[in-house]
């Protein structure tokens, strides 16, 4: 398992933490709007952190796919899987197109700081990281091949995310 150091910054102050960051949620329809969030904000959950460029149609569609999965999980009473979208502040003018109609938290990494969140995760556009209950990265993958219009792709992605929740349940049961 790889270990990453992530810069946590709040109003341009920096502190290091593992697999974490702290940025303001910019999505007015998110439950955490205006709050400083990051993976550790949602402790004791499986966290899905997706990296996207706000202006790109494929990124918007895949962030929408994560939003739809989140809403489906919520409707099933599954509330221990949380999602965060991470963009870049250089694309702030395209933010509305990314978050319109979506309820997931959205944060933007800072160009003036050299995009530390993207850098420390070694993230690429449309890369998704799944972080376990303990705060460790379990896996990362390119979400591009998952077509939001293909029900089999949606099911496979949902099951992939839920498999990390089930692993945590199995570990707890064995203790």
C-alpha positions in Angstrom: 0.0 0.0 0.0 1.4 3.4 -0.9 1.5 6.2 1.5 1.0 9.8 0.4 1.6 13.1 2.0 -1.0 15.7 1.2 -0.8 19.4 2.0 -3.7 20.7 4.0 -4.3 24.3 3.5 -6.8 26.7 4.9 -6.6 30.3 3.8 -3.1 29.6 2.4 -1.7 28.1 5.6 -0.1 24.7 5.1 0.1 21.6 7.3 0.8 18.1 6.1 -1.5 15.1 6.6 -1.8 11.7 5.0 -4.3 11.3 2.1 -6.1 14.5 3.1 -6.7 18.1 2.2 -8.9 20.9 3.5 -10.6 23.1 0.9 -13.9 25.0 0.8 -16.9 23.3 -0.7 -18.1 25.5 -3.5 -21.3 23.6 -4.4 -24.3 25.5 -3.1 -26.5 22.4 -3.3 -24.1 20.3 -1.3 -24.8 19.6 2.4 -21.3 20.9 3.2 -21.4 24.1 1.1 -19.2 26.8 2.4 -17.4 24.5 4.9 -13.8 23.5 4.8 -13.8 19.8 3.9 -11.5 17.0 2.8 -11.4 13.2 3.1 -10.9 13.4 6.9 -14.0 15.5 7.2 -16.0 12.4 6.4 -14.3 10.1 8.9 -15.5 6.5 9.4 -16.6 6.3 5.8 -15.4 5.0 2.5 -14.4 8.2 0.6 -14.4 8.5 -3.2 -12.3 11.5 -4.4 -12.5 12.3 -8.1 -10.2 14.8 -9.9 -11.8 16.6 -12.8 -11.4 19.7 -15.1 -14.5 21.8 -14.8 -14.7 22.8 -18.5 -14.4 19.4 -20.0 -17.6 17.6 -21.0 -16.3 14.1 -20.3 -15.3 15.3 -16.8 -18.7 16.8 -16.2 -20.4 13.5 -17.3 -18.2 11.4 -15.0 -18.7 13.7 -12.0 -22.5 13.4 -12.8 -22.1 9.6 -12.7 -20.6 9.8 -9.3 -23.4 12.1 -8.2 -26.0 9.6 -9.5 -24.3 6.7 -7.7 -24.2 8.8 -4.5 -28.0 9.6 -4.7 -28.8 5.9 -5.4 -26.7 4.8 -2.4 -28.5 7.4 -0.2 -31.9 6.1 -1.4 -30.9 2.7 -0.2 -29.9 4.0 3.2 -26.2 3.7 2.6 -24.7 6.7 4.2 -21.1 5.6 4.9 -19.8 6.3 1.4 -18.9 9.9 0.7 -17.8 11.7 -2.5 -15.7 14.8 -3.2 -14.9 16.3 -6.5 -11.6 18.2 -6.9 -11.0 20.7 -9.6 -8.5 23.5 -10.4 -9.1 27.1 -9.7 -7.9 28.1 -13.1 -11.2 26.7 -14.4 -13.4 28.6 -11.9 -15.3 30.3 -14.8 -16.5 26.8 -15.8 -17.6 25.8 -12.3 -21.3 26.3 -12.8 -21.3 23.7 -15.6 -19.7 21.2 -13.3 -21.9 21.5 -10.3 -25.2 22.4 -11.8 -27.8 19.8 -10.8 -25.4 18.0 -8.5 -25.3 17.6 -4.8 -21.8 16.4 -4.2 -19.2 18.6 -2.6 -16.8 20.3 -5.0 -13.5 21.9 -4.1 -10.9 23.6 -6.2 -7.1 23.2 -5.7 -5.0 26.4 -5.9 -2.8 27.3 -8.8 -1.0 29.8 -6.7 0.1 27.0 -4.4 1.1 24.7 -7.4 -2.0 22.5 -7.1 -0.7 20.6 -4.0 -3.8 18.3 -3.8 -3.5 17.2 -7.4 0.3 16.9 -7.0 0.3 15.0 -3.8 -2.2 12.5 -5.0 -0.3 12.3 -8.3 -3.8 12.7 -9.8 -4.6 12.8 -13.5 -7.8 14.2 -15.0 -10.7 11.9 -14.4 -8.8 9.8 -11.8 -10.8 8.5 -8.9 -9.3 7.4 -5.6 -11.1 5.2 -3.1 -10.0 5.9 0.5 -10.9 3.3 3.2 -12.3 3.8 6.7 -8.8 4.2 8.1 -7.9 7.0 5.6 -5.7 4.9 3.4 -5.9 4.9 -0.4 -7.2 1.5 -1.5 -7.2 2.0 -5.2 -7.3 4.6 -8.0 -8.5 4.3 -11.5 -9.4 6.3 -14.6 -13.2 6.8 -14.6 -13.3 7.6 -18.3 -14.3 4.1 -19.6 -17.3 4.0 -17.3 -20.2 5.3 -19.5 -22.9 7.0 -17.5 -25.5 5.9 -20.1 -24.5 2.2 -19.8 -26.4 0.5 -16.9 -23.8 -2.3 -16.7 -21.0 0.3 -16.3 -22.9 2.1 -13.6 -23.5 -1.2 -11.8 -19.9 -2.2 -12.1 -18.7 1.1 -10.7 -21.2 1.0 -7.9 -20.2 -2.5 -7.0 -16.5 -1.5 -7.1 -17.1 1.3 -4.6 -19.3 -0.9 -2.4 -16.7 -3.6 -2.3 -14.4 -1.4 -0.2 -17.3 -0.8 2.2 -17.9 -4.5 2.5 -14.2 -5.1 3.1 -14.4 -2.7 6.1 -17.5 -4.6 7.3 -15.6 -7.9 7.1 -12.6 -6.5 9.0 -14.8 -5.2 11.7 -16.7 -8.5 12.0 -13.4 -10.4 12.3 -12.1 -8.3 15.2 
